[in-house]
Amino acid sequence: MENILREIVESRKKSVAHGFKYLKECEIGNSKNRRKSLSESINDNSGISIISEIKPASPTLGEIKEISNVSDIAREMENAGVVGLSVLTEPDYFNGSYENLRLAVEATALPCLMKDFVIDEVQFEIAAKIGATNILLITALGNLEKFLEFSLQYDLEPLIEVHMAEEIEELERLVEIGMAPKLIGVNNRNLNTMKIDLINSKNLIPLLKENFGNNLVVISESGIKSYEDIRYLLSSKADAFLVGSSIMKSNNIKNTIRYLRGL
């Protein structure tokens, strides 16, 4: 790790302690039992599967959208036919929060992914208590085996993110120890440089399907702006598409999602 990714992780190590305070104060029921996981929602969907991201800001774009009502945005995304929500909970670079995730969970019946730089068990505990169905595990951050055990312990389906072909070896080791992944995200963004290239999914998804079988659910993440981008990625056997900035920047979230779905 280097550059921006290292900077974000170091910042998250300092801020993650606030999670213990949130965990103590957050008194809500776990509503996860009434909703599918992301992989189930994707497998059950016959059309183009869009995971829409609630993303107030990013290191590259700065503030993307001032969000006055997370619940309204989450419901608008649900009404547009997305298969799930991804909610940023990293506070310093993405203006995310655990509270945004809680509001999205309460407002919809959709699978909800806690999207963060996960480095501590408390993040799993918070995700479970809020009622999230999924949690992001970034292969480049390490500790995959331990974090997969936490995912199982807290009944969270992990979305394991890769960016390079070399990281497939990490996934193969998981298979060897009986922890075969079933939901993989291919990030088209290099987290060290923040540069995006959709060809990353075009190259990696066929390799993942070849190594782990066509039943593996693979999500293409980052840099998706148009229906043409999705058609391009469908040809590489992508099963779903996680879209953040282009939806959040739009003036009409529902219409943008329907356009991305080819409707």
C-alpha positions in Angstrom: 0.0 0.0 0.0 1.1 3.5 -0.7 0.0 7.0 -1.4 -3.7 7.7 -1.0 -4.7 4.2 0.3 -2.1 4.3 3.0 -3.2 7.8 4.0 -6.9 6.7 4.2 -6.1 3.6 6.2 -3.9 5.5 8.7 -6.7 8.0 9.1 -9.3 5.2 9.6 -7.2 3.7 12.3 -7.5 6.9 14.3 -11.2 7.3 13.7 -12.4 3.7 14.1 -12.3 4.1 17.9 -15.4 6.3 17.6 -17.2 3.1 16.5 -17.2 1.9 20.1 -19.1 5.0 21.2 -21.6 4.6 18.3 -22.1 1.0 19.1 -22.9 1.8 22.7 -25.4 4.6 21.8 -27.0 2.9 18.8 -30.1 1.1 20.1 -31.9 -0.3 17.1 -33.4 -3.7 16.2 -31.7 -5.9 13.7 -33.8 -5.9 10.6 -31.6 -8.1 8.5 -33.9 -11.1 8.7 -36.3 -9.6 6.3 -33.9 -9.0 3.4 -31.7 -10.9 1.0 -27.9 -10.7 0.8 -26.3 -9.1 -2.2 -25.5 -12.3 -3.9 -29.0 -13.6 -3.5 -30.5 -10.4 -4.8 -28.2 -10.5 -7.9 -28.9 -14.2 -8.6 -32.7 -13.6 -8.3 -32.6 -10.6 -10.7 -33.3 -11.3 -14.4 -32.2 -7.9 -15.6 -29.2 -5.6 -15.2 -28.2 -5.6 -11.5 -27.2 -2.2 -10.3 -25.9 -1.6 -6.7 -26.4 2.1 -6.1 -24.0 3.8 -3.7 -24.8 6.5 -1.2 -21.5 8.4 -1.5 -21.4 12.1 -0.3 -17.8 12.7 -1.3 -14.6 11.2 -2.5 -10.8 12.0 -2.5 -10.8 12.7 -6.2 -14.1 14.6 -6.6 -14.4 16.3 -3.2 -18.0 16.9 -2.2 -20.3 15.1 -4.7 -23.7 15.7 -3.2 -24.9 17.4 -0.1 -27.3 14.8 1.4 -30.1 16.3 3.5 -32.2 13.1 3.7 -30.5 9.7 3.3 -33.8 7.9 3.8 -35.3 9.7 0.8 -32.3 8.9 -1.4 -32.3 5.2 -0.4 -36.0 4.9 -1.2 -35.6 6.6 -4.5 -32.8 4.2 -5.4 -35.0 1.2 -4.3 -37.9 2.5 -6.4 -35.6 2.7 -9.4 -35.1 -1.0 -9.2 -31.5 -1.5 -7.8 -30.6 -4.9 -6.4 -28.9 -3.4 -3.3 -27.3 -0.3 -1.7 -23.7 0.4 -0.9 -23.3 3.0 1.9 -20.0 4.7 2.6 -19.2 4.8 6.3 -15.7 6.2 6.1 -16.0 9.8 7.5 -12.9 11.7 6.6 -12.4 11.2 2.8 -15.9 10.1 1.8 -18.1 12.0 4.3 -19.7 8.8 5.2 -21.2 7.6 8.5 -22.6 4.7 10.3 -25.8 6.8 10.7 -26.2 7.0 6.9 -26.0 3.2 6.8 -28.6 2.9 9.6 -31.0 5.2 7.8 -30.6 3.3 4.5 -31.3 0.0 6.2 -34.4 1.4 8.0 -35.8 3.0 4.9 -35.6 0.1 2.5 -35.9 -3.7 2.3 -32.8 -3.9 0.1 -29.5 -5.7 0.8 -27.2 -3.0 2.3 -23.4 -3.1 2.1 -21.2 -1.4 4.6 -18.5 0.1 2.4 -15.5 1.1 4.4 -11.8 0.5 4.9 -12.4 -2.4 7.4 -9.6 -2.8 9.8 -11.2 -3.7 13.2 -13.8 -6.1 14.6 -15.9 -3.3 15.9 -16.8 -2.4 12.3 -18.3 -5.9 11.8 -20.2 -5.6 15.1 -21.7 -2.2 14.1 -22.7 -3.5 10.6 -24.5 -6.4 12.2 -26.2 -4.3 14.8 -27.4 -1.8 12.2 -28.8 -4.6 10.1 -26.4 -4.5 7.1 -26.3 -7.7 5.0 -22.9 -7.3 3.5 -19.5 -5.8 4.4 -16.6 -4.9 2.1 -13.2 -6.6 2.6 -10.4 -5.1 0.5 -7.8 -7.8 -0.3 -5.0 -5.2 -0.4 -5.6 -4.5 3.3 -4.7 -8.0 4.4 -6.2 -10.1 7.2 -8.7 -11.8 4.9 -8.9 -15.0 6.7 -9.5 -13.3 10.1 -12.0 -10.9 8.6 -13.9 -13.7 6.9 -14.2 -15.4 10.3 -15.6 -12.2 11.7 -18.1 -12.1 8.8 -19.3 -15.5 9.6 -19.5 -14.7 13.3 -21.6 -11.6 12.7 -23.7 -13.1 9.9 -22.5 -10.7 7.2 -21.9 -11.7 3.6 -18.4 -10.5 2.6 -17.8 -8.7 -0.7 -14.1 -9.4 -1.3 -12.6 -6.7 -3.4 -9.6 -7.3 -5.8 -7.8 -5.0 -8.2 -4.9 -7.0 -9.5 -4.5 -10.5 -11.0 -1.9 -11.3 -8.3 -4.6 -11.1 -5.6 -6.3 -14.1 -7.1 -3.7 -16.2 -5.3 -5.1 -14.9 -2.0 -8.6 -16.1 -3.0 -7.1 -19.5 -4.0 -5.7 -19.9 -0.5 -9.1 -19.2 0.9 -10.5 -22.1 -1.2 -7.8 -24.4 0.2 -8.8 -23.7 3.8 -12.5 -24.2 3.1 -13.5 -20.5 2.9 -14.2 -20.2 -0.8 -15.6 -16.8 -1.8 -19.0 -16.5 -3.4 -19.1 -12.7 -3.9 -16.2 -10.8 -5.5 -15.8 -7.2 -6.5 -13.4 -6.1 -9.1 -12.4 -2.5 -8.5 -11.6 -0.6 -11.7 -9.9 2.1 -9.5 -6.3 1.7 -8.5 -6.6 2.7 -4.8 -3.0 3.8 -4.7 -3.3 6.3 -7.5 -7.2 6.6 -7.7 -7.0 6.2 -11.5 -9.8 4.3 -13.2 -9.8 1.9 -16.1 -12.8 -0.4 -17.0 -10.5 -2.7 -18.8 -9.5 -4.0 -15.3 -12.9 -5.8 -15.0 -12.6 -6.9 -18.6 -9.4 -8.6 -17.8 -10.0 -9.9 -14.3 -13.6 -11.2 -14.4 -13.0 -14.0 -16.9 -10.0 -15.1 -14.8 -12.1 -15.2 -11.7 -14.8 -17.2 -13.4 -12.2 -19.6 -14.8 -10.6 -20.1 -11.4 -13.7 -20.3 -9.2 -16.5 -21.3 -11.5 -19.4 -19.5 -13.2 -21.5 -19.7 -10.0 -19.2 -17.0 -8.5 -21.0 -13.7 -8.4 -18.7 -10.9 -9.6 -19.4 -7.2 -9.3 -17.6 -4.6 -11.4 -17.0 -1.5 -9.3 -16.0 2.2 -10.1 -15.9 4.3 -13.2 -19.3 3.2 -14.6 -21.0 6.2 -16.2 -23.2 4.9 -19.0 -25.4 2.1 -20.3 -22.6 1.6 -22.9 -20.1 1.0 -20.1 -22.4 -1.7 -18.7 -22.8 -3.4 -22.1 -19.0 -3.4 -22.4 -18.7 -5.0 -19.0 -21.5 -7.5 -19.5 -19.4 -9.0 -22.3 -16.8 -10.0 -19.7 -19.5 -11.8 -17.7 -19.9 -9.3 -14.9 -22.9 -10.2 -12.8 -23.6 -6.7 -11.3 -22.4 -3.2 -11.3 -21.6 -0.9 -8.3 -22.2 2.7 -9.3 -21.6 5.6 -7.0 -20.4 9.0 -8.4 -22.4 9.1 -11.7 -25.6 8.4 -9.8 -24.9 10.7 -6.9 -23.9 13.6 -9.3 -27.1 13.3 -11.3 -30.1 15.6 -10.9 -32.5 12.7 -11.2 -31.3 9.6 -9.4 -34.2 7.4 -10.5 -33.9 8.2 -14.2 -30.2 7.7 -14.1 -30.5 4.3 -12.5 -33.2 3.3 -15.0 -30.9 4.5 -17.9 -28.1 2.3 -16.5 -30.5 -0.6 -16.4 -31.3 -0.1 -20.1 -34.8 1.0 -19.5 
